[in-house]
């Protein structure tokens, strides 16, 4: 399985948001702290948070 959603930090803010890999500027979920955005990205992919973090580690994003 590959990562289809990632998280980015909103420019000029301390807020993070999940987004599709192909569209990094278009939020796919609510703004929040990094952990909330990571949980939302995992939910959007349909996997658990620990599974999502393992995929990120394998990809080298963590």
N, C-alpha and C positions, 0 to 999 in steps of 0.2 A: 504494500500500500504506500502511496506517496502523499505528501502534504498538498492539499488543495486550498487550504486557508492558512493565513499567517497573521501576524499582528504588526502594527506600525504605530509610532508615536505621532500624535497630532503636532504639527509644527507650531512652535511658540506656546506650547501648553505642556502640562504633565500628564495629559490623558492619552490613553491607548485605545485602539479599535481593531477588531478583526476584519480581514478583507480577503477576497479571492487572490490567489497568486497572480493571475493575469491582470487584475485591476487594483493595484496598490493604493490608488487615491480615492477609491469608492468604498466607504465603510459598509460592511455587511451586518453590523451589529452595533450595539450601544457603546458609547464612549465610557471609559472607566479606567481604573488602574490596570497595570500590566497583567496581574493575575486574573482579574475579571475578564479581560480581553482574551487571554489564553483559554480560559474555561469556555467562553463563547465560541471561539474558533473550534475547539474540540467538539462542542455540541453541534455546530454547523456541519462538521465532517461526519457526525454520527458515531464518534468513538468516545471512550472515557478519557478523562483528563490525563491519567497516568500513561495510557496508550499514546495519546497525542504527544506528550512530552518525550516519550521514547522515540517516536518518529522524528521529532525535532532534533534530538541528540544524534540520531543516525545521520540526519541530513547535515548536521553541523550548525544548526541555528541557535542552539541553547547557549 
